[in-house]
Amino acid sequence: MVVKARFQMFAVVLLGALFLVPQTVEAAKISELVEVHVGEQFVRFFSFRDPAIRHILVGCFFMGINFGLLGTFVVVRKMALVGDTLSHAVLPGVAVGFLFTMSKEPWSILLGATLAGLLGTALVSWIKRSTKLKQDAALGMVLATFFALGVCIIKLIEGLPSVNKSGLDHFFYGQAAALGTGDLWMMGGTAVLACLLIALLYPPLLATSFDQVFARSVGLPERLLYHLLMFLLALATVVALQAVGALMVSAMLITPAATAYLLTKRLHTMLLIATVLAIVSGMLGAFFSFVGEGLVKHALPTGPSMALCAGAFFLLAFFFSPYHGFLFRWYRKFSQTRQITVENTLKAVYRAMELDRFKNEGIPVKSLASGARETLEATHKRLKLLVRDRLATLADDGDVVYLTPDGLQHASRVVRNHRLWELYLTNEADYDADHVHADAEKVEHILREEQVMQLERYLDYPEQDPHGKRIPSLRDTQRLPLKDLAGKEDADT
């Protein structure tokens, strides 16, 4: 199934390449490509009639593949700051590549930026190995130093006479409308290379990403794979600078992968989700940049627009993800807290009935409050949860509580779990009988029925806990009539 997914991703890359139209676009802003009328911009963008728009979408498609695939490995390897450093470290390489040809020639800039990026990552590794500094400190220093060097060189270039400096500022914030044919070919080539290498090296990359010690123990070239990943990451960063900008590359690299991390527990699924999110974020960012001047009367920068769209997807996953979403985690915690409160209240009522030898169906609320050392108001609040769940009823005056058949069944189950676990800790873990109650209080709420039955068989179907109290049997948890419980209690006595 994983192999099938890899070839599907590669097929998507090839299909996307069919949209490639070899035509250079010379424009400073996406919104300058057409007249500033929102309705017309909507129509022209989604009709794909303009070659410039097709260039933008193809560029976003390839960029999304690069960032989705490589960003996933950056996130699972906990190398987010490495990606940020790399995106800033390539800037002096861009400037030096420009100085070689005195023009914005894609291949010279690619070579210079790639070398600068690799030099930056090598410098981080060297500082980490030769000093006592941690990786985050080394990354921070290299990031700031290289970026400052790049800014200074670009400012010097802007001061040179008789040099065409047009478009150099796009490497800071990105401008997808200025993508040329050479840029698209480089982005597409990098995307195909990333797909091929990940498809071929997926098992060793999976192993080294999650357990480097194990990978080295079985002979996998962990360092070689790391440097190969850094090389691909440097290439993807460099080719995306024109579209996203150095300041936003790390956002597009990390955010889609981080979003996918919240949505799945499988790496191959995470790769697919991150790639789709990166592509969609890029295209949506390009769209908002395209119509921005008509909507807000001001042109929106492309790179930040893409990063904002990626951030919006992350917020949705952060709140609504079924695995790690804030709302789902809050609901699970709320439900668990409520369940524990209900079961503890049922257990308190059961114990009060047990002290009375199950002769009376009703238990005075005052005795429950006294036993729990809490106010009547707090006890009534807990009992209302039982009433709401149809596990108990209250007398008209609210002074007496009665368990329903379902409530008695549930209470017997909780007490059974508690006392079996107490006996297990006493017999098998050498706990003192006076020290098992607190642990049993925690475990009783999470034991499943099959675990309880297995525990009961292991203990040879015991009838009493370490304190001499009767352990409810399996039949007791299956709506046993109250009179039968009273008879059992009298027989035990």
C-alpha positions as CSV (number, residue, x, y, z in Angstrom):
1,M,0.0,0.0,0.0
2,V,2.9,2.3,0.8
3,V,4.5,1.6,-2.6
4,K,1.2,2.4,-4.3
5,A,1.1,5.7,-2.5
6,R,4.6,6.6,-3.6
7,F,3.8,6.0,-7.3
8,Q,0.6,7.9,-7.0
9,M,2.6,10.9,-5.7
10,F,5.0,10.6,-8.6
11,A,2.2,10.4,-11.1
12,V,0.7,13.6,-9.6
13,V,4.0,15.4,-10.2
14,L,4.1,14.3,-13.9
15,L,0.5,15.4,-14.5
16,G,1.2,18.8,-12.9
17,A,4.1,19.2,-15.3
18,L,1.7,19.1,-18.3
19,F,0.5,22.5,-17.3
20,L,3.9,24.0,-17.7
21,V,3.9,26.7,-20.4
22,P,7.4,27.9,-21.3
23,Q,6.8,31.7,-21.2
24,T,8.6,34.2,-19.1
25,V,6.6,36.6,-17.0
26,E,7.9,40.0,-16.2
27,A,5.8,41.6,-13.5
28,A,6.4,43.0,-10.1
29,K,3.1,42.1,-8.5
30,I,0.5,39.4,-9.3
31,S,-2.3,42.0,-9.2
32,E,-0.5,44.0,-11.9
33,L,-1.1,41.3,-14.5
34,V,-4.7,42.4,-15.0
35,E,-6.9,45.3,-14.3
36,V,-7.9,45.8,-10.7
37,H,-11.5,44.7,-10.8
38,V,-12.4,42.0,-8.2
39,G,-15.0,40.3,-10.3
40,E,-12.9,40.1,-13.4
41,Q,-9.9,39.0,-11.4
42,F,-11.9,36.1,-10.0
43,V,-13.0,35.0,-13.4
44,R,-9.6,35.4,-15.0
45,F,-7.8,33.6,-12.2
46,F,-10.0,30.5,-12.3
47,S,-10.3,30.4,-16.1
48,F,-6.5,30.0,-16.3
49,R,-6.4,31.9,-19.6
50,D,-3.4,34.0,-18.6
51,P,-0.1,32.3,-19.2
52,A,1.2,34.2,-16.1
53,I,-1.4,32.6,-13.9
54,R,-0.6,29.2,-15.2
55,H,3.0,29.8,-14.4
56,I,2.1,30.8,-10.9
57,L,-0.1,27.8,-10.3
58,V,2.5,25.4,-11.7
59,G,5.2,27.0,-9.5
60,C,3.0,26.6,-6.5
61,F,2.3,23.0,-7.4
62,F,6.0,22.1,-7.6
63,M,6.8,24.2,-4.6
64,G,4.1,22.4,-2.6
65,I,5.5,19.0,-3.5
66,N,9.0,20.0,-2.4
67,F,7.8,21.6,0.9
68,G,5.3,18.9,1.7
69,L,7.6,15.9,1.2
70,L,10.8,17.4,2.7
71,G,9.0,19.4,5.4
72,T,7.5,16.2,6.7
73,F,10.9,14.7,7.4
74,V,12.1,18.0,8.9
75,V,9.2,18.0,11.4
76,V,9.4,14.3,12.4
77,R,13.2,14.7,12.8
78,K,12.6,17.8,15.0
79,M,14.7,19.9,12.7
80,A,12.4,22.9,12.2
81,L,15.0,25.4,13.2
82,V,17.4,23.8,10.7
83,G,15.0,24.6,7.9
84,D,14.6,28.2,9.1
85,T,18.4,28.6,9.3
86,L,18.8,27.1,5.8
87,S,16.2,29.6,4.3
88,H,18.2,32.5,5.7
89,A,21.6,31.1,5.0
90,V,21.1,30.9,1.3
91,L,20.6,34.7,0.9
92,P,24.3,35.6,0.6
93,G,24.6,32.8,-2.0
94,V,21.8,34.5,-4.0
95,A,23.7,37.8,-3.9
96,V,27.1,36.2,-4.9
97,G,25.4,34.2,-7.7
98,F,24.0,37.6,-9.0
99,L,27.5,39.1,-8.9
100,F,28.9,36.4,-11.1
101,T,26.7,37.3,-14.1
102,M,25.5,40.7,-13.0
103,S,22.0,39.5,-13.8
104,K,19.2,37.5,-12.2
105,E,20.3,34.3,-14.1
106,P,18.5,31.4,-12.4
107,W,21.3,28.8,-12.7
108,S,24.1,31.0,-11.2
109,I,21.8,32.0,-8.4
110,L,20.8,28.4,-7.8
111,L,24.5,27.3,-7.6
112,G,25.5,30.2,-5.3
113,A,22.5,29.8,-3.0
114,T,22.8,26.0,-2.8
115,L,26.5,26.3,-1.8
116,A,25.7,28.9,0.8
117,G,23.0,26.7,2.3
118,L,25.2,23.7,2.5
119,L,28.0,25.8,4.0
120,G,25.6,27.1,6.6
121,T,24.5,23.6,7.7
122,A,28.1,22.4,7.7
123,L,29.1,25.3,9.8
124,V,26.3,24.5,12.3
125,S,27.5,20.9,12.6
126,W,31.1,22.0,13.0
127,I,30.3,24.5,15.8
128,K,28.2,21.8,17.6
129,R,31.0,19.2,17.4
130,S,33.9,21.5,18.3
131,T,32.3,23.5,21.1
132,K,30.0,23.0,24.1
133,L,27.2,25.0,22.4
134,K,23.9,23.2,21.7
135,Q,22.5,23.0,18.3
136,D,19.9,25.7,18.8
137,A,22.6,28.2,19.7
138,A,24.7,27.3,16.7
139,L,21.6,27.5,14.4
140,G,20.7,30.9,15.8
141,M,24.2,32.4,15.2
142,V,24.5,31.0,11.7
143,L,21.0,32.1,10.8
144,A,21.6,35.7,11.9
145,T,25.1,36.0,10.5
146,F,24.3,34.6,7.1
147,F,21.2,36.6,6.7
148,A,22.9,39.8,7.7
149,L,25.7,39.1,5.3
150,G,23.2,38.5,2.5
151,V,21.3,41.8,3.3
152,C,24.6,43.7,3.2
153,I,25.8,42.3,-0.1
154,I,22.4,43.0,-1.7
155,K,22.5,46.6,-0.5
156,L,26.0,46.9,-2.0
157,I,24.7,45.5,-5.3
158,E,21.9,48.0,-5.3
159,G,24.5,50.8,-5.1
160,L,26.4,49.6,-8.2
161,P,26.0,51.7,-11.3
162,S,24.8,50.3,-14.7
163,V,23.5,47.0,-13.2
164,N,20.0,45.7,-13.6
165,K,19.0,45.0,-10.0
166,S,15.3,44.5,-10.8
167,G,13.8,41.7,-8.8
168,L,16.4,41.2,-6.2
169,D,14.1,42.4,-3.5
170,H,11.7,39.6,-4.4
171,F,14.1,37.2,-2.7
172,F,13.0,38.7,0.7
173,Y,9.2,38.4,0.4
174,G,8.6,36.5,-2.8
175,Q,6.8,37.3,-5.9
176,A,5.3,34.4,-7.8
177,A,4.3,36.7,-10.7
178,A,8.0,37.1,-11.5
179,L,8.6,33.4,-12.0
180,G,10.3,32.6,-15.3
181,T,10.6,29.5,-17.3
182,G,14.0,28.7,-15.8
183,D,12.5,29.0,-12.3
184,L,9.8,26.6,-13.2
185,W,12.1,24.0,-14.7
186,M,14.3,24.1,-11.6
187,M,11.3,23.8,-9.3
188,G,9.9,20.9,-11.3
189,G,13.2,19.1,-11.5
190,T,13.7,19.4,-7.7
191,A,10.1,18.1,-7.1
192,V,10.8,15.0,-9.4
193,L,14.1,14.4,-7.7
194,A,12.6,14.6,-4.2
195,C,9.7,12.2,-5.2
196,L,12.2,9.7,-6.7
197,L,14.6,9.7,-3.9
198,I,11.9,9.5,-1.2
199,A,10.2,6.7,-3.1
200,L,13.5,4.7,-3.4
201,L,14.8,5.5,0.1
202,Y,11.6,5.5,2.1
203,P,12.3,2.6,4.4
204,P,15.8,3.8,5.5
205,L,14.5,7.4,5.8
206,L,11.6,6.1,7.9
207,A,14.0,4.3,10.2
208,T,16.5,7.1,10.6
209,S,13.7,9.7,11.2
210,F,12.3,7.9,14.2
211,D,15.1,5.8,15.7
212,Q,18.6,6.8,14.7
213,V,20.3,4.4,17.2
214,F,18.4,1.5,15.7
215,A,19.2,2.7,12.1
216,R,22.9,2.7,13.0
217,S,22.7,-0.7,14.7
218,V,21.4,-2.3,11.5
219,G,24.0,-0.7,9.3
220,L,22.0,2.1,7.7
221,P,24.1,5.1,6.5
222,E,22.4,7.6,8.9
223,R,24.8,10.4,8.3
224,L,24.7,10.0,4.5
225,L,20.9,10.1,4.5
226,Y,21.0,13.2,6.7
227,H,23.3,15.0,4.3
228,L,21.2,13.9,1.3
229,L,18.1,15.3,3.0
230,M,19.9,18.6,3.7
231,F,21.0,18.8,0.0
232,L,17.4,18.3,-1.2
233,L,16.2,20.8,1.4
234,A,18.8,23.3,0.2
235,L,17.7,22.8,-3.4
236,A,14.0,23.2,-2.5
237,T,14.6,26.3,-0.5
238,V,16.6,28.0,-3.2
239,V,14.2,27.3,-6.0
240,A,11.3,28.6,-3.9
241,L,12.9,31.9,-2.9
242,Q,11.5,33.7,-6.0
243,A,8.0,32.6,-5.2
244,V,7.9,32.8,-1.4
245,G,11.0,34.7,-0.3
246,A,13.7,34.0,2.3
247,L,11.6,35.2,5.2
248,M,8.6,32.9,4.4
249,V,10.3,29.7,3.2
250,S,10.5,28.2,6.7
251,A,6.8,28.9,7.2
252,M,5.8,27.0,4.1
253,L,8.3,24.3,4.9
254,I,7.2,23.7,8.5
255,T,3.5,24.7,8.7
256,P,1.9,22.2,6.2
257,A,3.9,19.3,7.7
258,A,3.1,20.4,11.2
259,T,-0.6,20.5,10.2
260,A,-0.4,17.0,8.7
261,Y,1.3,15.8,11.9
262,L,-1.8,16.7,13.8
263,L,-4.1,14.9,11.4
264,T,-2.5,11.4,11.1
265,K,-0.3,8.9,12.8
266,R,1.2,7.3,9.7
267,L,4.2,8.8,7.9
268,H,3.2,7.9,4.4
269,T,-0.2,9.5,5.0
270,M,1.5,12.5,6.6
271,L,3.6,12.9,3.4
272,L,0.5,13.0,1.3
273,I,-1.5,15.4,3.5
274,A,1.4,17.8,3.9
275,T,2.0,17.9,0.2
276,V,-1.7,18.6,-0.6
277,L,-1.8,21.3,2.1
278,A,1.4,22.9,0.8
279,I,0.0,23.0,-2.7
280,V,-3.4,24.3,-1.7
281,S,-1.8,26.9,0.6
282,G,0.5,28.1,-2.2
283,M,-2.3,28.4,-4.7
284,L,-4.7,30.1,-2.2
285,G,-1.9,32.6,-1.3
286,A,-1.3,33.3,-4.9
287,F,-5.0,33.9,-5.4
288,F,-5.4,36.3,-2.5
289,S,-2.3,38.1,-3.7
290,F,-3.8,38.3,-7.2
291,V,-7.2,39.8,-6.0
292,G,-5.7,41.7,-3.0
293,E,-5.6,45.1,-4.6
294,G,-9.2,44.9,-5.7
295,L,-10.3,43.7,-2.2
296,V,-8.3,45.8,0.1
297,K,-7.0,48.5,-2.3
298,H,-3.5,47.4,-1.8
299,A,-1.3,44.7,-3.3
300,L,-0.7,41.7,-1.0
301,P,2.8,40.2,-1.0
302,T,2.8,36.6,-2.3
303,G,5.0,34.9,0.3
304,P,3.2,36.2,3.4
305,S,-0.2,35.4,1.8
306,M,0.9,31.8,1.3
307,A,2.2,31.5,4.8
308,L,-1.1,33.0,6.2
309,C,-3.1,30.4,4.3
310,A,-0.9,27.6,5.6
311,G,-1.3,29.0,9.1
312,A,-5.1,29.1,8.7
313,F,-5.1,25.3,7.9
314,F,-2.9,24.7,10.9
315,L,-5.4,26.6,13.2
316,L,-8.2,24.4,11.9
317,A,-6.2,21.3,12.6
318,F,-5.1,22.6,16.0
319,F,-8.7,23.0,17.1
320,F,-10.5,20.2,15.2
321,S,-8.0,17.4,14.6
322,P,-9.5,14.1,15.9
323,Y,-6.1,13.1,17.3
324,H,-4.5,16.2,18.7
325,G,-7.2,18.9,18.2
326,F,-7.6,21.3,21.2
327,L,-11.4,20.9,21.2
328,F,-11.3,17.1,21.0
329,R,-8.7,16.9,23.7
330,W,-10.7,19.2,25.9
331,Y,-13.9,17.2,25.2
332,R,-12.0,13.9,26.0
333,K,-10.7,15.4,29.2
334,F,-14.1,16.8,30.2
335,S,-15.7,13.4,29.5
336,Q,-13.1,11.5,31.4
337,T,-13.4,13.9,34.4
338,R,-17.2,13.5,34.3
339,Q,-17.0,9.7,34.1
340,I,-14.7,9.6,37.1
341,T,-17.0,11.8,39.1
342,V,-20.1,9.6,38.2
343,E,-18.3,6.4,39.0
344,N,-16.9,7.7,42.3
345,T,-20.4,8.8,43.3
346,L,-21.9,5.4,42.3
347,K,-19.1,3.7,44.3
348,A,-20.0,5.9,47.4
349,V,-23.7,5.0,47.1
350,Y,-22.8,1.3,46.7
351,R,-20.6,1.3,49.8
352,A,-23.3,3.1,51.8
353,M,-25.8,0.4,50.7
354,E,-23.2,-2.3,51.6
355,L,-22.9,-0.9,55.1
356,D,-26.6,-1.3,55.4
357,R,-26.3,-4.9,54.1
358,F,-28.5,-3.9,51.0
359,K,-31.6,-3.9,53.2
360,N,-32.8,-0.5,52.1
361,E,-33.0,0.7,48.5
362,G,-32.5,4.4,49.4
363,I,-29.5,6.1,51.0
364,P,-29.8,9.4,52.8
365,V,-28.0,12.2,51.0
366,K,-26.7,13.5,54.4
367,S,-24.9,10.3,55.1
368,L,-23.2,10.4,51.6
369,A,-22.1,14.0,52.3
370,S,-20.8,13.1,55.7
371,G,-18.9,10.1,54.3
372,A,-17.3,12.2,51.6
373,R,-16.6,15.1,54.0
374,E,-18.3,17.6,51.7
375,T,-21.3,19.9,51.8
376,L,-24.8,18.9,50.9
377,E,-24.7,21.2,47.9
378,A,-21.6,19.5,46.5
379,T,-23.1,16.0,47.0
380,H,-26.4,17.1,45.3
381,K,-24.4,18.4,42.4
382,R,-22.7,15.0,41.9
383,L,-26.0,13.1,42.4
384,K,-27.6,15.2,39.6
385,L,-25.1,13.7,37.2
386,L,-26.4,10.3,38.1
387,V,-30.0,11.4,37.7
388,R,-29.2,12.9,34.3
389,D,-27.6,9.7,33.2
390,R,-30.6,7.7,34.5
391,L,-28.3,5.8,37.0
392,A,-30.2,7.1,40.1
393,T,-33.3,8.9,41.2
394,L,-33.9,11.3,44.1
395,A,-36.9,11.5,46.4
396,D,-39.2,14.4,46.0
397,D,-37.6,16.3,48.9
398,G,-34.1,15.4,47.5
399,D,-33.0,13.8,50.8
400,V,-32.8,10.2,49.6
401,V,-31.0,8.7,46.5
402,Y,-32.0,5.5,44.9
403,L,-29.9,3.6,42.3
404,T,-31.7,2.4,39.2
405,P,-31.0,-1.1,37.9
406,D,-28.5,0.3,35.4
407,G,-26.9,2.4,38.3
408,L,-26.6,-0.6,40.5
409,Q,-25.0,-2.6,37.7
410,H,-22.6,0.2,36.9
411,A,-21.7,0.6,40.6
412,S,-21.1,-3.1,41.1
413,R,-18.7,-3.0,38.1
414,V,-16.7,-0.1,39.5
415,V,-16.4,-1.7,42.9
416,R,-15.4,-5.0,41.3
417,N,-12.6,-3.4,39.3
418,H,-11.4,-1.5,42.4
419,R,-11.3,-4.6,44.7
420,L,-9.8,-6.9,42.2
421,W,-7.0,-4.5,41.5
422,E,-6.4,-4.0,45.2
423,L,-6.1,-7.8,45.6
424,Y,-3.7,-8.1,42.6
425,L,-1.4,-5.4,44.1
426,T,-1.4,-7.1,47.5
427,N,-0.8,-10.6,46.2
428,E,1.4,-10.0,43.2
429,A,3.2,-6.7,43.8
430,D,3.7,-7.1,47.5
431,Y,1.8,-3.9,48.4
432,D,0.7,-3.4,51.9
433,A,-3.1,-3.6,52.2
434,D,-3.1,-0.1,53.6
435,H,-1.4,1.3,50.5
436,V,-3.4,-0.1,47.6
437,H,-6.5,2.1,47.7
438,A,-5.0,5.2,46.0
439,D,-3.6,3.1,43.0
440,A,-6.9,1.2,42.7
441,E,-8.8,4.6,42.6
442,K,-6.9,5.5,39.4
443,V,-7.0,2.1,37.6
444,E,-10.7,1.2,38.3
445,H,-11.9,3.7,35.7
446,I,-9.8,2.5,32.8
447,L,-10.0,-1.3,33.1
448,R,-11.9,-2.9,30.3
449,E,-14.2,-5.8,30.9
450,E,-11.9,-8.4,29.2
451,Q,-9.0,-7.2,31.3
452,V,-11.1,-7.6,34.5
453,M,-12.1,-11.1,33.5
454,Q,-8.5,-12.0,32.8
455,L,-7.5,-10.5,36.1
456,E,-10.2,-12.5,37.9
457,R,-9.1,-15.8,36.3
458,Y,-5.5,-15.0,37.2
459,L,-6.5,-14.5,40.9
460,D,-8.6,-17.8,40.8
461,Y,-12.0,-16.1,41.1
462,P,-11.5,-14.5,44.5
463,E,-14.5,-13.5,46.7
464,Q,-12.9,-11.0,49.1
465,D,-10.5,-8.1,48.8
466,P,-7.5,-7.6,51.1
467,H,-9.7,-5.8,53.6
468,G,-12.2,-8.8,53.9
469,K,-14.9,-7.1,51.8
470,R,-16.9,-9.0,49.2
471,I,-15.8,-8.6,45.6
472,P,-18.9,-8.3,43.3
473,S,-19.0,-11.2,40.8
474,L,-19.6,-11.0,37.1
475,R,-23.3,-11.8,37.8
476,D,-23.5,-8.9,40.2
477,T,-22.6,-6.5,37.4
478,Q,-25.5,-7.9,35.3
479,R,-28.6,-6.3,36.9
480,L,-28.7,-8.7,39.9
481,P,-31.8,-7.9,42.0
482,L,-31.0,-6.0,45.2
483,K,-32.5,-8.8,47.4
484,D,-29.9,-11.2,46.0
485,L,-27.1,-8.9,47.0
486,A,-28.6,-8.6,50.5
487,G,-28.8,-12.4,50.7
488,K,-25.1,-12.7,49.7
489,E,-24.1,-10.1,52.2
490,D,-25.9,-11.9,55.0
491,A,-24.4,-15.2,54.0
492,D,-20.9,-13.7,54.0
493,T,-21.5,-12.3,57.5
